[in-house]
Amino acid sequence: MKSADNQGAHIPRQAQNRLDYSAAGVDIAAGDALVELIKPLAQATKRTGVIGGLGGFGALFDLKAAGFRDPVLVSCTDGVGTKLKIAIDTGLHDTVGIDLVAMCVNDLVVQGAEPLFFLDYFATGRLSGDRAQAVIAGIASGCREAGCALVGGETAEMPGMYADKDYDLAGFAVGATERADLLPRLVAVGDVILGLASTGLHSNGFSLVRRIIETTRLRWADPAPFAPGQTLGRAVLTPTRIYVRSVLKLHRAGLLKAAAHITGGGLPGNLPRVLSDNMAAALDASWLVPPIFGWLAKTGGVETAEMLRVFNCGVGMALVVSDPDAATRLLQAEGETVSRIGVIEAAVGAASTRINPPAGWLH
C-alpha cells in the first residue's frame, strides 16, 4: 500500500486549493437564512388538518381532522411560464407567487375539490434573500386567499444552469372532495354558461405578449397604453385571479354542474374538457373584454381566433349552471363580476366550443 505521503503527492493541484460549495457558487448559509424568513409566512397559512411545520422531510396532513368522510384526493402542478421573465426584467417579484398558486388551485376547484396544501419549487442561479422572500411572500398570500396551507417546498441554487438573477417556479397543490361531490356532473343541453371576469392576462401567452411589446418602443417603466396610472410592467404583471372561495361556495350550494379554468387554449380549448361528446358550448362573445387584449390584438396584428386560442380574453373561469339567476346572485355577493356568455347545445361528435364574435370585437 502507498503511504499517506505518497497518496497526497498524487492529489491534483486544483484539489489542493480546498474548494468548497460556496466557491462553486452555492451558498448554504443563504439557503438556511431564507428558510428562517419563510417560516412565519408559512405559519400564517396554517389550516385545520396540517400536522407539524416546516423542516421535516415531508409534510403531514390529516384528512379526518379536516372533516372529510369519503375523500378523493385531487392534485395539480403548474408554473408561471415566461411571465417570470418580465418579473426578472422589471425587478417586480411580489405577485408571481400569487400566479403560481392560482394556476394550481383554480385547476383543483373545477373538479369540486377544496385546496388543502401547497408546495413550491424555486430554482435560481444565485440565491438572493430579498428576491426569494418577495416571491415566497406572494405564494403565501395566494395560499391564504385560496384557504390552503403552504407546507413546504424546495429552494435550489443552480449556478451554470440559470444566470445569476434568473429563476423558475413550479407549484404543487393537493385538494380533496367527497366522492359524491366530484365535478363535472349532469351537464345537459340548455344549461347556461356563466363567465367570471379575469384580471387580465393571468399567466398564459406571455411569449406572444413579450414578442408584441418588443415590436414597440415601450419600456417596462413607461405608462401602460391600456391601463392609466400604471407602468407597463406592473400592468402586465397583474396577478391571476383566484376563484376558489366563490366557486366552492357555488358548488356547496348545489348550483354548479361544471367549471373550466380558462388557461392556455382559451375558451375554445378548455370548455370542451368538461363536456360530454355530442355537446357544444355556444358562446356569444358579449362579455366585457379588458383593454389589454384589444391593445395586444391591434399592436401585434393578432387575429381574433388566435387571441381566443392563446388568451382568456376576459373570462378566467367558465361555469355551467341550470339556474343562472341564483348562481349570479351568489357569485356577485362573493365579489365576482359575472356575465352570461353562452349555452350548452346538442352537437355531433366530440365536445366542442363555438364562438362567433362580431366583426372588430377585439380590434
C-alpha positions as CSV (number, residue, x, y, z in Angstrom):
1,M,0.0,0.0,0.0
2,K,1.1,3.6,-0.6
3,S,1.9,5.7,2.3
4,A,-0.3,8.7,3.2
5,D,2.5,11.0,1.9
6,N,2.7,9.2,-1.4
7,Q,-1.1,9.4,-1.9
8,G,-1.0,13.1,-1.1
9,A,1.6,13.7,-3.8
10,H,-0.8,12.5,-6.4
11,I,-3.7,14.8,-5.5
12,P,-4.4,17.2,-8.4
13,R,-3.2,20.7,-7.8
14,Q,-6.7,22.2,-8.1
15,A,-7.9,19.9,-5.4
16,Q,-5.2,21.1,-3.0
17,N,-6.8,24.6,-3.3
18,R,-9.5,23.4,-0.9
19,L,-12.5,24.3,-3.0
20,D,-15.9,24.3,-1.2
21,Y,-19.6,24.6,-2.2
22,S,-19.5,28.4,-1.8
23,A,-16.6,28.7,-4.3
24,A,-18.7,26.6,-6.7
25,G,-21.5,29.2,-6.4
26,V,-23.8,27.7,-3.9
27,D,-24.4,29.5,-0.6
28,I,-25.7,27.0,2.0
29,A,-25.9,29.7,4.7
30,A,-28.1,31.9,2.5
31,G,-30.4,29.0,1.9
32,D,-30.7,28.4,5.7
33,A,-31.3,32.0,6.3
34,L,-34.1,32.0,3.7
35,V,-35.8,29.1,5.5
36,E,-36.0,31.2,8.7
37,L,-37.5,34.1,6.7
38,I,-40.1,31.7,5.2
39,K,-41.3,30.1,8.4
40,P,-43.6,32.9,9.6
41,L,-45.0,33.2,6.1
42,A,-45.9,29.5,6.1
43,Q,-47.2,29.7,9.6
44,A,-49.7,32.4,8.6
45,T,-51.2,29.9,6.1
46,K,-51.8,27.0,8.5
47,R,-55.2,25.4,8.4
48,T,-57.0,22.6,10.1
49,G,-55.5,19.3,9.1
50,V,-51.9,20.3,9.0
51,I,-49.6,18.3,11.3
52,G,-46.3,19.9,12.3
53,G,-44.5,22.7,10.4
54,L,-41.6,23.3,8.1
55,G,-38.3,21.4,8.5
56,G,-39.3,17.8,8.1
57,F,-38.5,15.5,5.2
58,G,-42.2,15.5,4.3
59,A,-45.4,17.4,5.2
60,L,-48.3,15.6,7.0
61,F,-52.0,16.3,6.6
62,D,-54.9,14.7,8.5
63,L,-58.0,14.4,6.2
64,K,-60.2,13.2,9.0
65,A,-59.3,16.3,11.1
66,A,-60.2,18.4,8.1
67,G,-63.7,16.9,8.2
68,F,-63.7,14.5,5.2
69,R,-65.6,11.3,5.4
70,D,-65.1,9.6,2.0
71,P,-62.5,11.8,0.3
72,V,-61.0,11.7,-3.1
73,L,-57.6,13.5,-3.4
74,V,-57.0,15.8,-6.4
75,S,-53.5,17.0,-7.3
76,C,-52.3,19.7,-9.7
77,T,-48.9,21.1,-10.7
78,D,-48.1,24.2,-12.8
79,G,-45.7,27.1,-13.3
80,V,-45.9,30.7,-14.3
81,G,-44.1,30.4,-17.7
82,T,-42.3,33.3,-19.3
83,K,-44.3,35.9,-17.2
84,L,-41.3,35.3,-14.9
85,K,-39.0,36.9,-17.5
86,I,-41.0,40.2,-17.1
87,A,-40.7,40.0,-13.3
88,I,-37.0,39.5,-13.6
89,D,-36.5,42.3,-16.0
90,T,-38.6,44.8,-14.0
91,G,-37.5,43.7,-10.5
92,L,-41.2,43.3,-9.5
93,H,-41.3,39.9,-7.8
94,D,-44.2,40.3,-5.4
95,T,-47.1,39.0,-7.4
96,V,-45.7,36.0,-9.4
97,G,-46.1,33.8,-6.3
98,I,-49.8,34.6,-6.4
99,D,-49.8,33.5,-10.0
100,L,-48.2,30.2,-9.1
101,V,-50.8,29.3,-6.5
102,A,-53.7,30.5,-8.7
103,M,-52.6,28.3,-11.7
104,C,-52.8,25.2,-9.4
105,V,-55.7,25.9,-7.1
106,N,-58.0,27.1,-9.9
107,D,-57.4,23.7,-11.6
108,L,-58.4,21.9,-8.3
109,V,-61.6,23.8,-7.7
110,V,-63.1,23.0,-11.1
111,Q,-63.1,19.3,-10.1
112,G,-65.1,20.2,-6.9
113,A,-62.0,20.0,-4.7
114,E,-61.1,22.2,-1.8
115,P,-57.3,23.1,-1.8
116,L,-55.7,21.7,1.3
117,F,-51.9,22.3,1.0
118,F,-49.3,23.7,-1.4
119,L,-45.6,23.2,-2.1
120,D,-43.3,25.2,-4.3
121,Y,-40.0,24.7,-6.1
122,F,-37.9,27.8,-6.6
123,A,-34.7,27.4,-8.7
124,T,-32.2,30.2,-9.3
125,G,-28.7,30.9,-10.5
126,R,-27.8,32.9,-7.4
127,L,-29.9,33.0,-4.3
128,S,-31.0,36.5,-3.3
129,G,-32.8,36.5,0.0
130,D,-34.8,39.7,-0.8
131,R,-35.9,38.4,-4.2
132,A,-36.8,34.9,-3.0
133,Q,-38.6,36.3,0.1
134,A,-40.7,38.5,-2.2
135,V,-41.6,35.6,-4.4
136,I,-42.5,33.3,-1.5
137,A,-44.4,36.0,0.3
138,G,-46.6,36.1,-2.9
139,I,-47.0,32.4,-2.7
140,A,-48.1,32.6,1.0
141,S,-50.5,35.4,0.1
142,G,-52.1,33.2,-2.7
143,C,-52.3,30.3,-0.2
144,R,-54.2,32.4,2.3
145,E,-56.6,33.6,-0.4
146,A,-57.2,30.0,-1.5
147,G,-57.5,28.7,2.0
148,C,-54.7,26.2,1.7
149,A,-51.5,25.7,3.8
150,L,-48.0,26.3,2.5
151,V,-46.5,23.2,4.0
152,G,-43.1,23.0,2.3
153,G,-41.0,23.5,-0.8
154,E,-37.5,23.4,-2.2
155,T,-35.1,26.2,-3.0
156,A,-32.4,25.2,-5.5
157,E,-29.3,27.4,-6.2
158,M,-28.0,26.2,-9.6
159,P,-25.2,28.3,-11.0
160,G,-24.4,27.4,-14.6
161,M,-28.0,26.2,-15.1
162,Y,-29.5,29.7,-14.6
163,A,-28.0,33.2,-14.9
164,D,-27.5,34.9,-11.6
165,K,-30.8,36.8,-11.5
166,D,-32.9,34.3,-13.3
167,Y,-35.2,31.9,-11.6
168,D,-38.0,29.5,-12.3
169,L,-41.1,28.4,-10.3
170,A,-43.2,25.3,-10.1
171,G,-46.1,24.7,-7.7
172,F,-47.8,21.6,-6.4
173,A,-51.3,21.7,-4.9
174,V,-53.3,18.9,-3.3
175,G,-57.0,19.1,-2.5
176,A,-59.9,16.8,-1.7
177,T,-63.6,16.4,-2.2
178,E,-66.2,14.0,-1.1
179,R,-66.5,11.2,-3.6
180,A,-70.2,12.2,-4.3
181,D,-69.2,15.8,-5.0
182,L,-66.8,15.4,-7.9
183,L,-67.3,17.7,-10.9
184,P,-68.4,17.8,-13.7
185,R,-71.8,16.2,-13.3
186,L,-75.2,16.1,-15.0
187,V,-74.4,18.7,-17.7
188,A,-77.4,19.0,-20.0
189,V,-78.4,20.7,-23.2
190,G,-80.0,24.1,-22.3
191,D,-77.7,24.7,-19.3
192,V,-76.3,28.2,-19.2
193,I,-72.6,29.2,-19.2
194,L,-71.5,32.0,-16.9
195,G,-68.1,33.7,-17.2
196,L,-66.2,35.1,-14.3
197,A,-64.1,38.1,-15.2
198,S,-60.4,37.7,-15.4
199,T,-58.0,40.4,-14.0
200,G,-56.2,40.5,-17.4
201,L,-53.7,38.1,-19.0
202,H,-53.4,35.9,-15.9
203,S,-50.4,33.5,-16.7
204,N,-50.7,32.4,-20.3
205,G,-49.5,33.6,-23.6
206,F,-46.5,35.6,-22.4
207,S,-44.1,34.6,-25.1
208,L,-46.5,36.3,-27.5
209,V,-47.0,39.2,-25.2
210,R,-43.3,39.8,-24.9
211,R,-42.9,39.5,-28.7
212,I,-45.6,42.1,-29.3
213,I,-44.1,44.5,-26.8
214,E,-40.7,44.1,-28.4
215,T,-42.1,45.5,-31.6
216,T,-42.9,48.8,-29.9
217,R,-40.5,51.3,-28.3
218,L,-42.1,50.9,-24.9
219,R,-40.1,50.1,-21.8
220,W,-41.4,48.4,-18.8
221,A,-41.3,51.6,-16.8
222,D,-43.3,53.6,-19.3
223,P,-47.0,54.3,-18.8
224,A,-49.2,51.4,-19.9
225,P,-51.2,52.5,-23.0
226,F,-54.2,50.4,-21.8
227,A,-54.1,51.0,-18.0
228,P,-54.0,54.6,-16.9
229,G,-51.9,55.2,-13.8
230,Q,-49.8,52.0,-14.1
231,T,-46.5,51.3,-15.7
232,L,-46.4,48.8,-18.5
233,G,-44.5,46.3,-16.4
234,R,-46.9,46.5,-13.4
235,A,-50.0,46.3,-15.6
236,V,-48.8,43.2,-17.5
237,L,-47.8,41.5,-14.2
238,T,-51.3,41.9,-12.7
239,P,-51.7,38.5,-10.9
240,T,-54.1,35.7,-11.8
241,R,-57.4,35.8,-10.0
242,I,-58.0,33.1,-7.5
243,Y,-61.6,31.8,-7.8
244,V,-61.6,29.1,-5.1
245,R,-63.8,30.6,-2.4
246,S,-66.6,31.8,-4.8
247,V,-66.7,28.6,-6.9
248,L,-66.6,26.3,-3.8
249,K,-69.5,28.3,-2.3
250,L,-71.5,27.9,-5.5
251,H,-70.7,24.2,-5.6
252,R,-71.7,23.6,-2.0
253,A,-74.9,25.4,-2.6
254,G,-75.7,22.8,-5.2
255,L,-75.8,25.3,-8.1
256,L,-72.7,24.2,-10.1
257,K,-72.6,21.4,-12.7
258,A,-69.2,22.0,-14.3
259,A,-66.4,24.5,-14.3
260,A,-63.4,25.2,-16.6
261,H,-60.4,27.2,-15.7
262,I,-59.5,29.3,-18.8
263,T,-55.8,29.0,-19.3
264,G,-53.7,28.1,-22.3
265,G,-56.0,27.1,-25.2
266,G,-58.5,29.8,-24.1
267,L,-62.3,29.2,-24.1
268,P,-62.1,27.0,-27.3
269,G,-59.6,24.6,-25.7
270,N,-60.8,24.4,-22.1
271,L,-64.6,24.3,-22.1
272,P,-64.8,21.0,-24.1
273,R,-62.7,19.3,-21.3
274,V,-65.8,19.4,-19.0
275,L,-68.4,18.4,-21.6
276,S,-69.5,15.1,-22.9
277,D,-69.4,14.1,-26.6
278,N,-72.3,15.4,-28.7
279,M,-72.3,18.7,-26.7
280,A,-71.1,22.1,-27.7
281,A,-70.6,25.3,-25.7
282,A,-72.1,28.0,-27.9
283,L,-70.7,31.4,-26.8
284,D,-71.9,34.8,-27.8
285,A,-68.8,36.9,-27.1
286,S,-70.9,39.6,-25.4
287,W,-68.8,39.9,-22.2
288,L,-66.6,42.9,-21.3
289,V,-63.1,42.4,-22.6
290,P,-60.3,44.2,-20.6
291,P,-58.4,46.8,-22.8
292,I,-55.1,44.9,-22.7
293,F,-56.5,42.3,-25.1
294,G,-57.6,44.8,-27.7
295,W,-54.3,46.6,-27.4
296,L,-52.3,43.4,-27.9
297,A,-54.5,42.4,-30.9
298,K,-54.1,45.7,-32.6
299,T,-50.5,46.3,-31.8
300,G,-49.5,42.7,-32.8
301,G,-51.9,42.3,-35.7
302,V,-53.2,39.2,-34.0
303,E,-56.3,37.6,-35.5
304,T,-59.4,37.2,-33.2
305,A,-59.3,33.4,-33.5
306,E,-55.7,33.4,-32.4
307,M,-56.4,35.7,-29.4
308,L,-59.2,33.4,-28.3
309,R,-56.9,30.4,-28.6
310,V,-54.0,31.9,-26.7
311,F,-55.6,34.1,-24.1
312,N,-58.6,34.1,-21.7
313,C,-59.8,37.3,-23.4
314,G,-61.6,38.5,-20.2
315,V,-63.1,35.2,-18.9
316,G,-60.9,33.5,-16.3
317,M,-63.4,30.8,-15.3
318,A,-66.4,29.4,-17.1
319,L,-69.2,27.8,-15.1
320,V,-72.1,25.6,-16.3
321,V,-75.3,26.1,-14.3
322,S,-79.0,25.4,-14.7
323,D,-80.2,28.3,-12.5
324,P,-78.2,31.3,-13.8
325,D,-80.1,33.9,-11.8
326,A,-79.4,32.2,-8.4
327,A,-75.8,31.4,-9.4
328,T,-75.2,35.0,-10.5
329,R,-76.6,36.5,-7.2
330,L,-74.4,34.2,-5.1
331,L,-71.3,34.9,-7.2
332,Q,-71.8,38.6,-7.2
333,A,-72.2,38.6,-3.4
334,E,-68.8,36.9,-3.3
335,G,-67.2,39.8,-5.3
336,E,-67.2,38.2,-8.8
337,T,-68.0,40.0,-12.0
338,V,-70.4,37.7,-13.8
339,S,-71.5,37.5,-17.4
340,R,-74.0,35.2,-19.1
341,I,-71.8,34.1,-22.0
342,G,-73.4,31.1,-23.7
343,V,-75.4,27.9,-23.5
344,I,-74.9,24.2,-23.9
345,E,-76.2,22.9,-27.2
346,A,-76.6,19.5,-28.8
347,A,-73.9,18.7,-31.4
348,V,-72.5,15.8,-33.3
349,G,-69.1,14.3,-32.5
350,A,-66.5,15.3,-29.9
351,A,-67.3,18.1,-27.4
352,S,-66.5,21.5,-28.8
353,T,-66.8,25.2,-28.4
354,R,-68.4,27.6,-30.9
355,I,-67.7,31.3,-30.7
356,N,-69.0,33.8,-33.3
357,P,-67.5,37.2,-32.2
358,P,-68.8,40.2,-34.1
359,A,-66.5,41.9,-36.6
360,G,-64.0,44.1,-34.9
361,W,-64.7,42.5,-31.5
362,L,-61.2,42.9,-30.2
363,H,-59.7,45.4,-32.7
